[in-house]
Amino acid sequence: MKKIIVLSFLIIVACQTKLKVSVLEAPIACGQCQFDLEGDGCNLAVKINDKAYFVEGFGIDDFGDAHDEQTGFCNVVRKAKIEGEIVSNKFVASSIKLIE
């Protein structure tokens, strides 16, 4: 029984995808409104290599009103320098700096 538990744990750990992202310029916007991701409400997302990921560590309103017509992430895709890692199909951000 102990071997099965240890083996199960190792399989779960091995299946978790981790990819470190050093400073990279990437599109950033609302995942649901601009990148067609499924989810409830509006959530911040980035596109890395043409694939969109929800962001953890920063919120959609951390950079102003998400629904502002000119600059809001629900209405426009902006550019940012991002840093963090992709873990379990989410981007865990350590730094996001908008490029004006």
C-alpha positions as a printed Julia matrix, in Angstrom:
100×3 Matrix{Float64}:
   0.0    0.0     0.0
   2.82   2.39    0.85
   4.4    1.79   -2.56
   1.13   2.64   -4.33
   0.85   5.95   -2.47
   4.46   6.87   -3.25
   4.04   5.86   -6.9
   0.82   7.91   -7.19
   2.56  10.94   -5.71
   5.46  10.62   -8.18
   3.07  10.36  -11.12
   1.18  13.48  -10.02
   4.42  15.44   -9.59
   5.75  14.27  -12.96
   2.53  15.31  -14.73
   2.68  18.91  -13.52
   4.0   21.12  -16.27
   6.44  23.86  -15.28
   8.04  26.27  -17.7
  10.03  29.27  -16.47
   9.43  32.46  -18.44
  12.15  35.09  -18.19
  11.38  38.66  -19.2
   9.27  38.33  -22.31
   7.12  40.8   -24.23
   3.63  39.34  -24.53
   0.01  40.31  -25.26
  -2.08  40.74  -22.11
  -5.87  41.16  -21.81
  -9.05  39.62  -20.45
  -8.94  35.9   -21.07
 -12.66  35.58  -21.71
 -13.28  38.8   -23.66
 -10.16  38.89  -25.85
  -8.57  35.42  -25.87
 -11.74  33.26  -25.9
 -10.8   31.33  -22.74
 -13.62  29.71  -20.8
 -14.29  30.9   -17.28
 -16.59  32.87  -15.01
 -16.37  36.64  -15.18
 -13.37  38.56  -16.46
  -9.86  37.38  -15.61
  -6.4   38.53  -16.64
  -4.58  36.38  -19.2
  -1.38  36.45  -21.27
  -0.48  34.85  -24.59
   2.8   33.0   -24.79
   3.71  31.29  -28.08
   0.14  31.82  -29.38
  -1.41  30.05  -26.36
  -3.4   31.98  -23.74
  -2.97  31.35  -20.01
  -4.87  32.78  -17.06
  -2.61  34.82  -14.76
  -2.14  34.14  -11.07
  -0.51  36.73   -8.83
  -2.07  39.8   -10.5
  -5.71  40.76  -10.99
  -7.43  42.23  -14.02
  -8.11  45.54  -12.2
  -4.54  45.91  -10.87
  -3.72  48.03  -13.94
  -6.85  50.2   -14.01
 -10.51  49.65  -14.85
 -10.78  46.48  -16.92
 -13.85  47.85  -18.7
 -12.43  51.24  -19.7
 -13.15  51.68  -23.42
  -9.66  52.93  -24.32
  -7.3   50.96  -22.04
  -9.34  48.27  -20.28
  -8.25  44.66  -20.74
 -11.8   43.61  -21.65
 -11.78  46.0   -24.62
  -8.17  46.06  -25.83
  -5.18  43.74  -25.96
  -2.11  45.47  -24.54
   1.59  44.54  -24.41
   3.55  43.81  -21.25
   6.92  42.56  -20.14
   6.16  39.47  -18.09
   8.15  37.17  -15.88
   7.08  34.03  -14.05
   6.38  30.42  -14.85
   3.68  28.28  -16.37
   2.39  25.82  -13.78
  -0.55  23.49  -14.41
  -1.7   25.46  -17.46
  -1.67  28.85  -15.63
   0.87  31.65  -15.75
   2.11  32.36  -12.23
   3.45  35.89  -12.62
   6.27  37.34  -10.55
   6.39  40.56  -12.59
   4.12  42.32  -15.1
   5.07  45.74  -16.51
   2.82  47.3   -19.13
   4.45  48.73  -22.23
   2.76  52.02  -23.04
